[in-house]
Amino acid sequence: MLALKLEGTPITIIDKLAKGDKLVSDLKYKLDVSEGVMKARKRSMDNLITNIDSYRSLLSWLREEKHRA
């Protein structure tokens, strides 16, 4: 895209021309997939943190119940 801009190609059509380029489209696809994987892993980590917090709360509750008994 930068090369097209440096060649003087109008900015309004650079995106369309670049998408037609096989290398650019492959890189764009890989970027999109990587972003999707990153978001999924972030959600997975958030879920793990939520689970850990839940187990901590349960453990605290169990400790209190044990001390009361």
C-alpha positions in Angstrom: 0.0 0.0 0.0 2.9 2.3 0.8 4.5 1.5 -2.5 1.3 2.4 -4.4 1.1 5.7 -2.5 4.7 6.5 -3.3 4.0 5.8 -7.0 1.3 8.5 -6.9 -1.8 6.2 -6.9 -4.8 8.1 -5.7 -5.4 7.3 -2.0 -9.1 6.5 -2.6 -8.3 3.4 -4.7 -5.2 2.1 -3.0 -7.2 -0.1 -0.6 -9.0 -1.7 -3.5 -5.8 -2.3 -5.5 -4.0 -3.7 -2.5 -6.7 -6.1 -1.8 -6.3 -7.5 -5.3 -2.7 -8.3 -4.6 -2.2 -11.9 -3.5 0.5 -11.1 -1.0 -1.5 -8.3 0.6 -4.6 -10.4 0.7 -2.7 -13.3 2.3 -1.2 -11.0 4.9 -4.5 -9.4 5.6 -6.1 -12.8 6.1 -3.3 -13.9 8.5 -3.7 -10.6 10.4 -7.5 -11.2 10.7 -7.0 -14.8 11.9 -4.3 -13.7 14.4 -6.5 -11.0 15.8 -9.4 -13.5 16.2 -7.1 -16.0 18.0 -5.8 -13.2 20.2 -9.3 -12.2 21.2 -10.3 -15.8 21.9 -7.3 -16.3 24.1 -7.9 -13.1 25.9 -11.5 -14.3 26.6 -10.1 -17.6 27.8 -7.7 -15.9 30.2 -10.5 -13.7 31.5 -12.6 -16.9 32.1 -9.7 -18.5 33.9 -9.3 -15.4 36.1 -13.0 -15.5 36.9 -12.8 -19.2 37.8 -9.8 -18.5 40.1 -11.6 -15.8 41.8 -14.6 -18.1 42.3 -12.4 -20.8 43.8 -10.8 -18.2 46.1 -14.2 -17.1 47.4 -15.2 -20.7 47.9 -12.0 -21.5 49.7 -12.5 -18.5 52.0 -16.0 -19.6 52.7 -14.9 -23.1 53.5 -12.2 -21.9 55.8 -14.7 -19.8 57.7 -17.1 -22.8 58.0 -14.3 -25.0 59.2 -13.4 -22.5 61.9 -17.0 -22.2 63.0 -17.3 -26.0 63.4 
